[in-house]
């Protein structure tokens, strides 16, 4: 359900290149202080989207999943905002998020948080929520795409880059009122 201060856009991304392309298009509307909260199951394209955002922002370094380091800062090569890329998968509480001291860099950077739903919304009144889903069964192995690591003990999501994703963009708060989000699909 969207309120008067929420812009919502839905569409499909046929492959990883389209997902990165959406990220580049989003970078054009992002500005310092923006918080982007990414949700989606394992292999849904959260890091791929963040790679596109990083490319669009012109940041240094390869944007990769920060799972084991929790957060990585990619400085701008173009004089724009840095990209702070956070993986909250292993974080279990707001206290653990607060320990990262993300609010110190929020105003100067674009902060993208994977697995952040339910944990980081209090960091900013305004945020862009991006939900990525791969329809179940859309993986070459027959594994269900919505399954997480516990349901796929062999890590048999052999073609995680393949398959159409369904994406929903939701701008929350006054910052996003009237912002033209990129067209998807």
C-alpha positions as a Markdown table, in Angstrom:
| # | Residue | x | y | z |
|---|---|---|---|---|
| 1 | Unk | 0.0 | 0.0 | 0.0 |
| 2 | Unk | 1.5 | 3.3 | -0.9 |
| 3 | Unk | 0.8 | 6.7 | 0.6 |
| 4 | Unk | 1.0 | 10.1 | -0.8 |
| 5 | Unk | 4.8 | 10.3 | -0.2 |
| 6 | Unk | 5.6 | 6.9 | -1.9 |
| 7 | Unk | 6.4 | 6.4 | -5.5 |
| 8 | Unk | 6.0 | 2.8 | -6.6 |
| 9 | Unk | 7.2 | 1.2 | -9.8 |
| 10 | Unk | 7.1 | -2.5 | -10.8 |
| 11 | Unk | 8.7 | -4.4 | -13.7 |
| 12 | Unk | 10.7 | -7.3 | -14.9 |
| 13 | Unk | 14.5 | -7.6 | -15.4 |
| 14 | Unk | 15.2 | -10.4 | -18.0 |
| 15 | Unk | 18.9 | -10.9 | -17.0 |
| 16 | Unk | 21.9 | -9.7 | -15.0 |
| 17 | Unk | 22.7 | -7.0 | -17.6 |
| 18 | Unk | 19.3 | -5.5 | -17.3 |
| 19 | Unk | 19.6 | -5.6 | -13.5 |
| 20 | Unk | 23.0 | -3.7 | -13.7 |
| 21 | Unk | 21.3 | -1.3 | -16.2 |
| 22 | Unk | 18.6 | -0.5 | -13.7 |
| 23 | Unk | 21.3 | 0.1 | -11.1 |
| 24 | Unk | 23.0 | 2.6 | -13.5 |
| 25 | Unk | 19.7 | 4.3 | -14.1 |
| 26 | Unk | 19.0 | 4.5 | -10.4 |
| 27 | Unk | 22.4 | 6.1 | -9.8 |
| 28 | Unk | 21.3 | 9.0 | -11.9 |
| 29 | Unk | 18.5 | 9.9 | -9.4 |
| 30 | Unk | 20.5 | 9.0 | -6.2 |
| 31 | Unk | 22.2 | 11.8 | -4.3 |
| 32 | Unk | 24.3 | 12.1 | -1.1 |
| 33 | Unk | 22.3 | 11.0 | 1.9 |
| 34 | Unk | 20.1 | 8.5 | 0.1 |
| 35 | Unk | 19.5 | 5.1 | 1.7 |
| 36 | Unk | 18.6 | 2.2 | -0.6 |
| 37 | Unk | 17.3 | -0.9 | 1.1 |
| 38 | Unk | 17.5 | -4.1 | -1.0 |
| 39 | Unk | 15.4 | -7.2 | -0.2 |
| 40 | Unk | 15.2 | -10.4 | -2.0 |
| 41 | Unk | 16.2 | -14.0 | -1.6 |
| 42 | Unk | 19.6 | -15.5 | -2.3 |
| 43 | Unk | 20.5 | -15.0 | -5.9 |
| 44 | Unk | 17.8 | -12.5 | -6.6 |
| 45 | Unk | 20.2 | -9.9 | -7.9 |
| 46 | Unk | 20.9 | -7.5 | -5.0 |
| 47 | Unk | 24.6 | -7.4 | -5.5 |
| 48 | Unk | 24.2 | -7.2 | -9.3 |
| 49 | Unk | 21.9 | -4.2 | -8.9 |
| 50 | Unk | 24.5 | -2.6 | -6.5 |
| 51 | Unk | 27.2 | -3.2 | -9.2 |
| 52 | Unk | 25.1 | -1.1 | -11.6 |
| 53 | Unk | 24.6 | 1.6 | -9.0 |
| 54 | Unk | 28.4 | 1.7 | -8.4 |
| 55 | Unk | 29.1 | 1.9 | -12.1 |
| 56 | Unk | 26.5 | 4.7 | -12.5 |
| 57 | Unk | 28.0 | 6.7 | -9.5 |
| 58 | Unk | 31.6 | 6.2 | -10.9 |
| 59 | Unk | 33.0 | 4.6 | -7.8 |
| 60 | Unk | 36.4 | 3.0 | -7.3 |
| 61 | Unk | 36.8 | -0.7 | -6.8 |
| 62 | Unk | 34.9 | -3.8 | -7.7 |
| 63 | Unk | 31.4 | -3.9 | -6.1 |
| 64 | Unk | 31.1 | -7.4 | -4.7 |
| 65 | Unk | 29.0 | -8.9 | -2.0 |
| 66 | Unk | 30.4 | -7.6 | 1.4 |
| 67 | Unk | 29.0 | -10.7 | 3.2 |
| 68 | Unk | 32.0 | -11.4 | 5.3 |
| 69 | Unk | 33.2 | -7.8 | 5.9 |
| 70 | Unk | 29.6 | -6.5 | 6.4 |
| 71 | Unk | 30.3 | -3.0 | 4.9 |
| 72 | Unk | 32.6 | -1.7 | 2.2 |
| 73 | Unk | 33.1 | 1.9 | 1.1 |
| 74 | Unk | 33.7 | 2.7 | -2.6 |
| 75 | Unk | 35.0 | 6.3 | -3.0 |
| 76 | Unk | 33.9 | 8.3 | -6.0 |
| 77 | Unk | 36.3 | 8.7 | -8.9 |
| 78 | Unk | 34.1 | 11.5 | -10.3 |
| 79 | Unk | 33.6 | 13.9 | -7.4 |
| 80 | Unk | 30.2 | 12.4 | -6.6 |
| 81 | Unk | 29.1 | 10.6 | -3.5 |
| 82 | Unk | 30.8 | 7.5 | -2.3 |
| 83 | Unk | 28.9 | 4.2 | -2.3 |
| 84 | Unk | 28.6 | 2.5 | 1.1 |
| 85 | Unk | 27.6 | -1.1 | 0.4 |
| 86 | Unk | 26.4 | -3.1 | 3.4 |
| 87 | Unk | 25.3 | -6.7 | 3.7 |
| 88 | Unk | 23.1 | -7.0 | 6.8 |
| 89 | Unk | 22.5 | -10.7 | 6.4 |
| 90 | Unk | 24.5 | -11.7 | 9.5 |
| 91 | Unk | 23.2 | -8.8 | 11.5 |
| 92 | Unk | 20.4 | -9.7 | 13.9 |
| 93 | Unk | 19.4 | -6.4 | 15.6 |
| 94 | Unk | 19.3 | -2.7 | 15.3 |
| 95 | Unk | 22.1 | -2.6 | 17.9 |
| 96 | Unk | 24.4 | -4.5 | 15.5 |
| 97 | Unk | 23.5 | -2.1 | 12.7 |
| 98 | Unk | 24.2 | 0.9 | 15.0 |
| 99 | Unk | 27.6 | -0.6 | 15.8 |
| 100 | Unk | 28.5 | -0.1 | 12.1 |
| 101 | Unk | 28.1 | 3.6 | 12.6 |
| 102 | Unk | 26.5 | 4.0 | 9.2 |
| 103 | Unk | 24.7 | 7.2 | 10.2 |
| 104 | Unk | 28.1 | 8.9 | 10.3 |
| 105 | Unk | 28.4 | 8.5 | 6.5 |
| 106 | Unk | 24.8 | 8.6 | 5.5 |
| 107 | Unk | 24.7 | 12.3 | 4.7 |
| 108 | Unk | 27.8 | 12.3 | 2.4 |
| 109 | Unk | 27.3 | 8.9 | 0.7 |
| 110 | Unk | 24.7 | 6.8 | -1.1 |
| 111 | Unk | 24.2 | 3.8 | 1.2 |
| 112 | Unk | 22.9 | 0.5 | -0.2 |
| 113 | Unk | 22.0 | -2.2 | 2.4 |
| 114 | Unk | 21.4 | -5.7 | 1.2 |
| 115 | Unk | 19.1 | -7.8 | 3.6 |
| 116 | Unk | 18.3 | -4.6 | 5.4 |
| 117 | Unk | 14.5 | -4.8 | 5.6 |
| 118 | Unk | 13.4 | -4.6 | 9.2 |
| 119 | Unk | 16.8 | -3.4 | 10.4 |
| 120 | Unk | 17.8 | -0.1 | 8.8 |
| 121 | Unk | 14.6 | 1.8 | 8.2 |
| 122 | Unk | 15.2 | 3.9 | 11.3 |
| 123 | Unk | 18.5 | 5.3 | 9.8 |
| 124 | Unk | 16.6 | 7.7 | 7.5 |
| 125 | Unk | 13.0 | 8.9 | 7.2 |
| 126 | Unk | 13.5 | 8.8 | 3.4 |
| 127 | Unk | 14.6 | 5.7 | 1.6 |
| 128 | Unk | 14.3 | 3.8 | -1.6 |
| 129 | Unk | 13.2 | 0.3 | -1.0 |
| 130 | Unk | 14.0 | -2.2 | -3.8 |
| 131 | Unk | 12.5 | -5.7 | -3.8 |
| 132 | Unk | 13.9 | -8.3 | -6.2 |
| 133 | Unk | 12.3 | -11.7 | -6.7 |
| 134 | Unk | 13.2 | -14.5 | -9.0 |
| 135 | Unk | 10.1 | -16.5 | -9.7 |
| 136 | Unk | 10.3 | -20.0 | -8.2 |
| 137 | Unk | 11.8 | -22.6 | -10.4 |
| 138 | Unk | 13.6 | -20.1 | -12.5 |
| 139 | Unk | 17.0 | -21.6 | -11.9 |
| 140 | Unk | 18.7 | -24.1 | -14.2 |
| 141 | Unk | 19.0 | -26.8 | -11.5 |
| 142 | Unk | 15.4 | -27.1 | -10.6 |
| 143 | Unk | 16.1 | -25.6 | -7.2 |
| 144 | Unk | 13.6 | -23.0 | -6.1 |
| 145 | Unk | 15.0 | -19.5 | -6.4 |
| 146 | Unk | 13.4 | -18.4 | -3.1 |
| 147 | Unk | 15.3 | -21.0 | -1.2 |
| 148 | Unk | 18.0 | -19.7 | 1.1 |
| 149 | Unk | 21.3 | -21.4 | 2.0 |
| 150 | Unk | 19.7 | -23.7 | 4.5 |
| 151 | Unk | 17.3 | -25.1 | 1.8 |
| 152 | Unk | 20.1 | -25.5 | -0.7 |
| 153 | Unk | 22.9 | -27.2 | 1.3 |
| 154 | Unk | 25.0 | -28.0 | -1.7 |
| 155 | Unk | 24.9 | -24.4 | -3.0 |
| 156 | Unk | 23.4 | -25.7 | -6.2 |
| 157 | Unk | 22.1 | -22.4 | -7.5 |
| 158 | Unk | 24.5 | -23.0 | -10.5 |
| 159 | Unk | 23.0 | -20.3 | -12.7 |
| 160 | Unk | 22.1 | -17.5 | -10.2 |
| 161 | Unk | 22.7 | -14.9 | -12.9 |
| 162 | Unk | 20.0 | -16.4 | -15.2 |
| 163 | Unk | 16.3 | -15.9 | -15.1 |
| 164 | Unk | 13.9 | -13.0 | -15.1 |
| 165 | Unk | 13.6 | -11.0 | -11.9 |
| 166 | Unk | 10.5 | -9.1 | -10.7 |
| 167 | Unk | 11.5 | -5.8 | -9.2 |
| 168 | Unk | 9.6 | -3.3 | -7.2 |
| 169 | Unk | 10.9 | 0.2 | -6.4 |
| 170 | Unk | 9.2 | 2.1 | -3.6 |
| 171 | Unk | 10.3 | 5.6 | -2.7 |
| 172 | Unk | 9.4 | 6.3 | 1.0 |
| 173 | Unk | 9.3 | 9.8 | 2.4 |
| 174 | Unk | 9.2 | 13.4 | 1.1 |
| 175 | Unk | 12.6 | 13.0 | -0.7 |
| 176 | Unk | 11.0 | 10.6 | -3.2 |
| 177 | Unk | 7.8 | 12.6 | -3.8 |
| 178 | Unk | 7.8 | 13.6 | -7.5 |
| 179 | Unk | 11.1 | 11.8 | -8.3 |
| 180 | Unk | 10.9 | 10.0 | -11.6 |
| 181 | Unk | 12.1 | 6.5 | -11.0 |
| 182 | Unk | 13.6 | 4.7 | -14.0 |
| 183 | Unk | 11.3 | 2.6 | -16.1 |
| 184 | Unk | 11.8 | -1.1 | -15.6 |
| 185 | Unk | 11.5 | -3.7 | -18.4 |
